[in-house]
Amino acid sequence: MKAFKCLTCSSSITVSDDILTGEIVECGACGQEHELINDGQNYRLEFAPEVEEDWGE
């Protein structure tokens, strides 16, 4: 298990070891969504990108 801090409320977010880079995890305390990023050496969380409507394009 890996543990991170929520970027909004600083609560602990625990994810399983088999999580993949780019997966979205949600803070159980405040509901903020984060994306798991791997910079080649370390894992970290960033705010998840907002999903935009493509309006059928």
mmCIF file of the N, C-alpha and C atoms, coordinates in Angstrom:
data_MODEL
# 
_entry.id   MODEL 
# 
loop_
_atom_site.group_PDB 
_atom_site.id 
_atom_site.type_symbol 
_atom_site.label_atom_id 
_atom_site.label_alt_id 
_atom_site.label_comp_id 
_atom_site.label_asym_id 
_atom_site.label_entity_id 
_atom_site.label_seq_id 
_atom_site.pdbx_PDB_ins_code 
_atom_site.Cartn_x 
_atom_site.Cartn_y 
_atom_site.Cartn_z 
_atom_site.occupancy 
_atom_site.B_iso_or_equiv 
_atom_site.pdbx_formal_charge 
_atom_site.auth_seq_id 
_atom_site.auth_comp_id 
_atom_site.auth_asym_id 
_atom_site.auth_atom_id 
_atom_site.pdbx_PDB_model_num 
ATOM 1   N N  . MET A 1 1  ? 0.839   -1.189 0.000   1.00 0.00 ? 1  MET A N  1 
ATOM 2   C CA . MET A 1 1  ? 0.000   0.000  0.000   1.00 0.00 ? 1  MET A CA 1 
ATOM 3   C C  . MET A 1 1  ? 0.886   1.255  0.000   1.00 0.00 ? 1  MET A C  1 
ATOM 4   N N  . LYS A 1 2  ? 0.418   2.238  -0.735  1.00 0.00 ? 2  LYS A N  1 
ATOM 5   C CA . LYS A 1 2  ? 1.096   3.530  -0.773  1.00 0.00 ? 2  LYS A CA 1 
ATOM 6   C C  . LYS A 1 2  ? 0.189   4.556  -0.102  1.00 0.00 ? 2  LYS A C  1 
ATOM 7   N N  . ALA A 1 3  ? 0.766   5.495  0.604   1.00 0.00 ? 3  ALA A N  1 
ATOM 8   C CA . ALA A 1 3  ? -0.014  6.533  1.271   1.00 0.00 ? 3  ALA A CA 1 
ATOM 9   C C  . ALA A 1 3  ? 0.409   7.901  0.744   1.00 0.00 ? 3  ALA A C  1 
ATOM 10  N N  . PHE A 1 4  ? -0.587  8.731  0.484   1.00 0.00 ? 4  PHE A N  1 
ATOM 11  C CA . PHE A 1 4  ? -0.371  10.093 0.001   1.00 0.00 ? 4  PHE A CA 1 
ATOM 12  C C  . PHE A 1 4  ? -1.245  11.032 0.822   1.00 0.00 ? 4  PHE A C  1 
ATOM 13  N N  . LYS A 1 5  ? -0.990  12.334 0.699   1.00 0.00 ? 5  LYS A N  1 
ATOM 14  C CA . LYS A 1 5  ? -1.835  13.333 1.347   1.00 0.00 ? 5  LYS A CA 1 
ATOM 15  C C  . LYS A 1 5  ? -2.694  14.011 0.299   1.00 0.00 ? 5  LYS A C  1 
ATOM 16  N N  . CYS A 1 6  ? -3.959  14.230 0.641   1.00 0.00 ? 6  CYS A N  1 
ATOM 17  C CA . CYS A 1 6  ? -4.871  14.952 -0.239  1.00 0.00 ? 6  CYS A CA 1 
ATOM 18  C C  . CYS A 1 6  ? -4.342  16.372 -0.442  1.00 0.00 ? 6  CYS A C  1 
ATOM 19  N N  . LEU A 1 7  ? -4.371  16.853 -1.670  1.00 0.00 ? 7  LEU A N  1 
ATOM 20  C CA . LEU A 1 7  ? -3.875  18.193 -1.989  1.00 0.00 ? 7  LEU A CA 1 
ATOM 21  C C  . LEU A 1 7  ? -4.839  19.281 -1.528  1.00 0.00 ? 7  LEU A C  1 
ATOM 22  N N  . THR A 1 8  ? -6.069  18.901 -1.180  1.00 0.00 ? 8  THR A N  1 
ATOM 23  C CA . THR A 1 8  ? -7.059  19.876 -0.744  1.00 0.00 ? 8  THR A CA 1 
ATOM 24  C C  . THR A 1 8  ? -7.162  19.945 0.772   1.00 0.00 ? 8  THR A C  1 
ATOM 25  N N  . CYS A 1 9  ? -7.350  18.778 1.415   1.00 0.00 ? 9  CYS A N  1 
ATOM 26  C CA . CYS A 1 9  ? -7.618  18.780 2.857   1.00 0.00 ? 9  CYS A CA 1 
ATOM 27  C C  . CYS A 1 9  ? -6.533  18.115 3.690   1.00 0.00 ? 9  CYS A C  1 
ATOM 28  N N  . SER A 1 10 ? -5.484  17.596 3.056   1.00 0.00 ? 10 SER A N  1 
ATOM 29  C CA . SER A 1 10 ? -4.349  16.942 3.717   1.00 0.00 ? 10 SER A CA 1 
ATOM 30  C C  . SER A 1 10 ? -4.681  15.624 4.417   1.00 0.00 ? 10 SER A C  1 
ATOM 31  N N  . SER A 1 11 ? -5.856  15.061 4.160   1.00 0.00 ? 11 SER A N  1 
ATOM 32  C CA . SER A 1 11 ? -6.188  13.748 4.703   1.00 0.00 ? 11 SER A CA 1 
ATOM 33  C C  . SER A 1 11 ? -5.340  12.693 4.015   1.00 0.00 ? 11 SER A C  1 
ATOM 34  N N  . SER A 1 12 ? -5.169  11.567 4.660   1.00 0.00 ? 12 SER A N  1 
ATOM 35  C CA . SER A 1 12 ? -4.388  10.475 4.093   1.00 0.00 ? 12 SER A CA 1 
ATOM 36  C C  . SER A 1 12 ? -5.206  9.729  3.043   1.00 0.00 ? 12 SER A C  1 
ATOM 37  N N  . ILE A 1 13 ? -4.577  9.454  1.902   1.00 0.00 ? 13 ILE A N  1 
ATOM 38  C CA . ILE A 1 13 ? -5.185  8.656  0.834   1.00 0.00 ? 13 ILE A CA 1 
ATOM 39  C C  . ILE A 1 13 ? -4.299  7.434  0.661   1.00 0.00 ? 13 ILE A C  1 
ATOM 40  N N  . THR A 1 14 ? -4.852  6.261  0.880   1.00 0.00 ? 14 THR A N  1 
ATOM 41  C CA . THR A 1 14 ? -4.109  5.015  0.742   1.00 0.00 ? 14 THR A CA 1 
ATOM 42  C C  . THR A 1 14 ? -4.555  4.307  -0.530  1.00 0.00 ? 14 THR A C  1 
ATOM 43  N N  . VAL A 1 15 ? -3.587  3.898  -1.337  1.00 0.00 ? 15 VAL A N  1 
ATOM 44  C CA . VAL A 1 15 ? -3.878  3.191  -2.580  1.00 0.00 ? 15 VAL A CA 1 
ATOM 45  C C  . VAL A 1 15 ? -3.106  1.874  -2.591  1.00 0.00 ? 15 VAL A C  1 
ATOM 46  N N  . SER A 1 16 ? -3.613  0.887  -3.315  1.00 0.00 ? 16 SER A N  1 
ATOM 47  C CA . SER A 1 16 ? -2.959  -0.415 -3.385  1.00 0.00 ? 16 SER A CA 1 
ATOM 48  C C  . SER A 1 16 ? -1.690  -0.325 -4.230  1.00 0.00 ? 16 SER A C  1 
ATOM 49  N N  . ASP A 1 17 ? -0.789  -1.261 -4.019  1.00 0.00 ? 17 ASP A N  1 
ATOM 50  C CA . ASP A 1 17 ? 0.488   -1.268 -4.736  1.00 0.00 ? 17 ASP A CA 1 
ATOM 51  C C  . ASP A 1 17 ? 0.337   -1.524 -6.226  1.00 0.00 ? 17 ASP A C  1 
ATOM 52  N N  . ASP A 1 18 ? -0.801  -2.081 -6.647  1.00 0.00 ? 18 ASP A N  1 
ATOM 53  C CA . ASP A 1 18 ? -0.961  -2.400 -8.066  1.00 0.00 ? 18 ASP A CA 1 
ATOM 54  C C  . ASP A 1 18 ? -1.648  -1.282 -8.854  1.00 0.00 ? 18 ASP A C  1 
ATOM 55  N N  . ILE A 1 19 ? -1.775  -0.101 -8.260  1.00 0.00 ? 19 ILE A N  1 
ATOM 56  C CA . ILE A 1 19 ? -2.374  1.032  -8.971  1.00 0.00 ? 19 ILE A CA 1 
ATOM 57  C C  . ILE A 1 19 ? -1.438  1.451  -10.107 1.00 0.00 ? 19 ILE A C  1 
ATOM 58  N N  . LEU A 1 20 ? -2.024  1.888  -11.205 1.00 0.00 ? 20 LEU A N  1 
ATOM 59  C CA . LEU A 1 20 ? -1.252  2.267  -12.389 1.00 0.00 ? 20 LEU A CA 1 
ATOM 60  C C  . LEU A 1 20 ? -1.143  3.777  -12.517 1.00 0.00 ? 20 LEU A C  1 
ATOM 61  N N  . THR A 1 21 ? -0.044  4.220  -13.094 1.00 0.00 ? 21 THR A N  1 
ATOM 62  C CA . THR A 1 21 ? 0.140   5.638  -13.370 1.00 0.00 ? 21 THR A CA 1 
ATOM 63  C C  . THR A 1 21 ? -1.011  6.143  -14.231 1.00 0.00 ? 21 THR A C  1 
ATOM 64  N N  . GLY A 1 22 ? -1.554  7.287  -13.874 1.00 0.00 ? 22 GLY A N  1 
ATOM 65  C CA . GLY A 1 22 ? -2.662  7.871  -14.615 1.00 0.00 ? 22 GLY A CA 1 
ATOM 66  C C  . GLY A 1 22 ? -4.019  7.548  -14.034 1.00 0.00 ? 22 GLY A C  1 
ATOM 67  N N  . GLU A 1 23 ? -4.081  6.606  -13.092 1.00 0.00 ? 23 GLU A N  1 
ATOM 68  C CA . GLU A 1 23 ? -5.369  6.269  -12.482 1.00 0.00 ? 23 GLU A CA 1 
ATOM 69  C C  . GLU A 1 23 ? -5.820  7.411  -11.577 1.00 0.00 ? 23 GLU A C  1 
ATOM 70  N N  . ILE A 1 24 ? -7.129  7.527  -11.440 1.00 0.00 ? 24 ILE A N  1 
ATOM 71  C CA . ILE A 1 24 ? -7.732  8.561  -10.617 1.00 0.00 ? 24 ILE A CA 1 
ATOM 72  C C  . ILE A 1 24 ? -8.112  7.964  -9.268  1.00 0.00 ? 24 ILE A C  1 
ATOM 73  N N  . VAL A 1 25 ? -7.726  8.659  -8.187  1.00 0.00 ? 25 VAL A N  1 
ATOM 74  C CA . VAL A 1 25 ? -8.103  8.258  -6.843  1.00 0.00 ? 25 VAL A CA 1 
ATOM 75  C C  . VAL A 1 25 ? -8.842  9.426  -6.199  1.00 0.00 ? 25 VAL A C  1 
ATOM 76  N N  . GLU A 1 26 ? -9.805  9.094  -5.361  1.00 0.00 ? 26 GLU A N  1 
ATOM 77  C CA . GLU A 1 26 ? -10.630 10.113 -4.726  1.00 0.00 ? 26 GLU A CA 1 
ATOM 78  C C  . GLU A 1 26 ? -10.350 10.147 -3.230  1.00 0.00 ? 26 GLU A C  1 
ATOM 79  N N  . CYS A 1 27 ? -10.281 11.339 -2.679  1.00 0.00 ? 27 CYS A N  1 
ATOM 80  C CA . CYS A 1 27 ? -10.114 11.507 -1.238  1.00 0.00 ? 27 CYS A CA 1 
ATOM 81  C C  . CYS A 1 27 ? -11.422 11.118 -0.557  1.00 0.00 ? 27 CYS A C  1 
ATOM 82  N N  . GLY A 1 28 ? -11.342 10.225 0.418   1.00 0.00 ? 28 GLY A N  1 
ATOM 83  C CA . GLY A 1 28 ? -12.530 9.790  1.141   1.00 0.00 ? 28 GLY A CA 1 
ATOM 84  C C  . GLY A 1 28 ? -13.105 10.872 2.042   1.00 0.00 ? 28 GLY A C  1 
ATOM 85  N N  . ALA A 1 29 ? -12.290 11.854 2.417   1.00 0.00 ? 29 ALA A N  1 
ATOM 86  C CA . ALA A 1 29 ? -12.741 12.904 3.333   1.00 0.00 ? 29 ALA A CA 1 
ATOM 87  C C  . ALA A 1 29 ? -13.460 14.048 2.604   1.00 0.00 ? 29 ALA A C  1 
ATOM 88  N N  . CYS A 1 30 ? -12.857 14.548 1.511   1.00 0.00 ? 30 CYS A N  1 
ATOM 89  C CA . CYS A 1 30 ? -13.436 15.728 0.857   1.00 0.00 ? 30 CYS A CA 1 
ATOM 90  C C  . CYS A 1 30 ? -13.946 15.459 -0.556  1.00 0.00 ? 30 CYS A C  1 
ATOM 91  N N  . GLY A 1 31 ? -13.606 14.298 -1.141  1.00 0.00 ? 31 GLY A N  1 
ATOM 92  C CA . GLY A 1 31 ? -14.102 13.955 -2.466  1.00 0.00 ? 31 GLY A CA 1 
ATOM 93  C C  . GLY A 1 31 ? -13.262 14.464 -3.626  1.00 0.00 ? 31 GLY A C  1 
ATOM 94  N N  . GLN A 1 32 ? -12.169 15.175 -3.332  1.00 0.00 ? 32 GLN A N  1 
ATOM 95  C CA . GLN A 1 32 ? -11.304 15.683 -4.399  1.00 0.00 ? 32 GLN A CA 1 
ATOM 96  C C  . GLN A 1 32 ? -10.693 14.523 -5.173  1.00 0.00 ? 32 GLN A C  1 
ATOM 97  N N  . GLU A 1 33 ? -10.693 14.607 -6.490  1.00 0.00 ? 33 GLU A N  1 
ATOM 98  C CA . GLU A 1 33 ? -10.088 13.575 -7.326  1.00 0.00 ? 33 GLU A CA 1 
ATOM 99  C C  . GLU A 1 33 ? -8.644  13.952 -7.650  1.00 0.00 ? 33 GLU A C  1 
ATOM 100 N N  . HIS A 1 34 ? -7.768  12.952 -7.587  1.00 0.00 ? 34 HIS A N  1 
ATOM 101 C CA . HIS A 1 34 ? -6.351  13.119 -7.865  1.00 0.00 ? 34 HIS A CA 1 
ATOM 102 C C  . HIS A 1 34 ? -5.925  12.110 -8.912  1.00 0.00 ? 34 HIS A C  1 
ATOM 103 N N  . GLU A 1 35 ? -4.905  12.469 -9.684  1.00 0.00 ? 35 GLU A N  1 
ATOM 104 C CA . GLU A 1 35 ? -4.324  11.556 -10.666 1.00 0.00 ? 35 GLU A CA 1 
ATOM 105 C C  . GLU A 1 35 ? -2.962  11.109 -10.153 1.00 0.00 ? 35 GLU A C  1 
ATOM 106 N N  . LEU A 1 36 ? -2.675  9.801  -10.246 1.00 0.00 ? 36 LEU A N  1 
ATOM 107 C CA . LEU A 1 36 ? -1.378  9.276  -9.829  1.00 0.00 ? 36 LEU A CA 1 
ATOM 108 C C  . LEU A 1 36 ? -0.363  9.523  -10.936 1.00 0.00 ? 36 LEU A C  1 
ATOM 109 N N  . ILE A 1 37 ? 0.735   10.196 -10.592 1.00 0.00 ? 37 ILE A N  1 
ATOM 110 C CA . ILE A 1 37 ? 1.792   10.554 -11.535 1.00 0.00 ? 37 ILE A CA 1 
ATOM 111 C C  . ILE A 1 37 ? 3.077   9.854  -11.109 1.00 0.00 ? 37 ILE A C  1 
ATOM 112 N N  . ASN A 1 38 ? 3.840   9.337  -12.087 1.00 0.00 ? 38 ASN A N  1 
ATOM 113 C CA . ASN A 1 38 ? 5.148   8.756  -11.820 1.00 0.00 ? 38 ASN A CA 1 
ATOM 114 C C  . ASN A 1 38 ? 6.159   9.557  -12.622 1.00 0.00 ? 38 ASN A C  1 
ATOM 115 N N  . ASP A 1 39 ? 7.074   10.214 -11.930 1.00 0.00 ? 39 ASP A N  1 
ATOM 116 C CA . ASP A 1 39 ? 8.068   11.046 -12.618 1.00 0.00 ? 39 ASP A CA 1 
ATOM 117 C C  . ASP A 1 39 ? 9.346   10.278 -12.952 1.00 0.00 ? 39 ASP A C  1 
ATOM 118 N N  . GLY A 1 40 ? 9.273   8.944  -12.896 1.00 0.00 ? 40 GLY A N  1 
ATOM 119 C CA . GLY A 1 40 ? 10.427  8.116  -13.204 1.00 0.00 ? 40 GLY A CA 1 
ATOM 120 C C  . GLY A 1 40 ? 11.101  7.576  -11.959 1.00 0.00 ? 40 GLY A C  1 
ATOM 121 N N  . GLN A 1 41 ? 11.010  8.303  -10.858 1.00 0.00 ? 41 GLN A N  1 
ATOM 122 C CA . GLN A 1 41 ? 11.618  7.864  -9.604  1.00 0.00 ? 41 GLN A CA 1 
ATOM 123 C C  . GLN A 1 41 ? 10.588  7.737  -8.485  1.00 0.00 ? 41 GLN A C  1 
ATOM 124 N N  . ASN A 1 42 ? 9.640   8.636  -8.457  1.00 0.00 ? 42 ASN A N  1 
ATOM 125 C CA . ASN A 1 42 ? 8.676   8.698  -7.360  1.00 0.00 ? 42 ASN A CA 1 
ATOM 126 C C  . ASN A 1 42 ? 7.248   8.796  -7.872  1.00 0.00 ? 42 ASN A C  1 
ATOM 127 N N  . TYR A 1 43 ? 6.338   8.379  -7.024  1.00 0.00 ? 43 TYR A N  1 
ATOM 128 C CA . TYR A 1 43 ? 4.914   8.579  -7.296  1.00 0.00 ? 43 TYR A CA 1 
ATOM 129 C C  . TYR A 1 43 ? 4.451   9.799  -6.529  1.00 0.00 ? 43 TYR A C  1 
ATOM 130 N N  . ARG A 1 44 ? 3.515   10.519 -7.124  1.00 0.00 ? 44 ARG A N  1 
ATOM 131 C CA . ARG A 1 44 ? 2.919   11.668 -6.440  1.00 0.00 ? 44 ARG A CA 1 
ATOM 132 C C  . ARG A 1 44 ? 1.501   11.852 -6.956  1.00 0.00 ? 44 ARG A C  1 
ATOM 133 N N  . LEU A 1 45 ? 0.727   12.653 -6.267  1.00 0.00 ? 45 LEU A N  1 
ATOM 134 C CA . LEU A 1 45 ? -0.629  12.967 -6.697  1.00 0.00 ? 45 LEU A CA 1 
ATOM 135 C C  . LEU A 1 45 ? -0.679  14.382 -7.230  1.00 0.00 ? 45 LEU A C  1 
ATOM 136 N N  . GLU A 1 46 ? -1.458  14.585 -8.278  1.00 0.00 ? 46 GLU A N  1 
ATOM 137 C CA . GLU A 1 46 ? -1.776  15.905 -8.806  1.00 0.00 ? 46 GLU A CA 1 
ATOM 138 C C  . GLU A 1 46 ? -3.290  15.984 -8.925  1.00 0.00 ? 46 GLU A C  1 
ATOM 139 N N  . PHE A 1 47 ? -3.815  17.194 -8.991  1.00 0.00 ? 47 PHE A N  1 
ATOM 140 C CA . PHE A 1 47 ? -5.257  17.332 -9.188  1.00 0.00 ? 47 PHE A CA 1 
ATOM 141 C C  . PHE A 1 47 ? -5.645  16.662 -10.505 1.00 0.00 ? 47 PHE A C  1 
ATOM 142 N N  . ALA A 1 48 ? -6.722  15.895 -10.481 1.00 0.00 ? 48 ALA A N  1 
ATOM 143 C CA . ALA A 1 48 ? -7.194  15.225 -11.686 1.00 0.00 ? 48 ALA A CA 1 
ATOM 144 C C  . ALA A 1 48 ? -7.704  16.267 -12.678 1.00 0.00 ? 48 ALA A C  1 
ATOM 145 N N  . PRO A 1 49 ? -7.450  16.050 -13.956 1.00 0.00 ? 49 PRO A N  1 
ATOM 146 C CA . PRO A 1 49 ? -7.950  17.004 -14.961 1.00 0.00 ? 49 PRO A CA 1 
ATOM 147 C C  . PRO A 1 49 ? -9.470  16.961 -15.030 1.00 0.00 ? 49 PRO A C  1 
ATOM 148 N N  . GLU A 1 50 ? -10.050 18.100 -15.301 1.00 0.00 ? 50 GLU A N  1 
ATOM 149 C CA . GLU A 1 50 ? -11.496 18.178 -15.462 1.00 0.00 ? 50 GLU A CA 1 
ATOM 150 C C  . GLU A 1 50 ? -11.884 17.511 -16.774 1.00 0.00 ? 50 GLU A C  1 
ATOM 151 N N  . VAL A 1 51 ? -12.932 16.736 -16.747 1.00 0.00 ? 51 VAL A N  1 
ATOM 152 C CA . VAL A 1 51 ? -13.431 16.086 -17.953 1.00 0.00 ? 51 VAL A CA 1 
ATOM 153 C C  . VAL A 1 51 ? -14.310 17.089 -18.689 1.00 0.00 ? 51 VAL A C  1 
ATOM 154 N N  . GLU A 1 52 ? -14.000 17.317 -19.955 1.00 0.00 ? 52 GLU A N  1 
ATOM 155 C CA . GLU A 1 52 ? -14.753 18.280 -20.740 1.00 0.00 ? 52 GLU A CA 1 
ATOM 156 C C  . GLU A 1 52 ? -15.677 17.548 -21.718 1.00 0.00 ? 52 GLU A C  1 
ATOM 157 N N  . GLU A 1 53 ? -16.804 18.134 -21.976 1.00 0.00 ? 53 GLU A N  1 
ATOM 158 C CA . GLU A 1 53 ? -17.747 17.590 -22.960 1.00 0.00 ? 53 GLU A CA 1 
ATOM 159 C C  . GLU A 1 53 ? -17.144 17.717 -24.341 1.00 0.00 ? 53 GLU A C  1 
ATOM 160 N N  . ASP A 1 54 ? -17.324 16.685 -25.169 1.00 0.00 ? 54 ASP A N  1 
ATOM 161 C CA . ASP A 1 54 ? -16.852 16.791 -26.539 1.00 0.00 ? 54 ASP A CA 1 
ATOM 162 C C  . ASP A 1 54 ? -18.011 17.072 -27.497 1.00 0.00 ? 54 ASP A C  1 
ATOM 163 N N  . TRP A 1 55 ? -19.228 17.113 -26.968 1.00 0.00 ? 55 TRP A N  1 
ATOM 164 C CA . TRP A 1 55 ? -20.421 17.454 -27.734 1.00 0.00 ? 55 TRP A CA 1 
ATOM 165 C C  . TRP A 1 55 ? -20.536 16.638 -29.018 1.00 0.00 ? 55 TRP A C  1 
ATOM 166 N N  . GLY A 1 56 ? -20.154 15.370 -28.941 1.00 0.00 ? 56 GLY A N  1 
ATOM 167 C CA . GLY A 1 56 ? -20.319 14.458 -30.070 1.00 0.00 ? 56 GLY A CA 1 
ATOM 168 C C  . GLY A 1 56 ? -19.282 14.593 -31.153 1.00 0.00 ? 56 GLY A C  1 
ATOM 169 N N  . GLU A 1 57 ? -18.242 15.346 -30.893 1.00 0.00 ? 57 GLU A N  1 
ATOM 170 C CA . GLU A 1 57 ? -17.209 15.544 -31.911 1.00 0.00 ? 57 GLU A CA 1 
ATOM 171 C C  . GLU A 1 57 ? -16.323 14.328 -32.023 1.00 0.00 ? 57 GLU A C  1 
# 
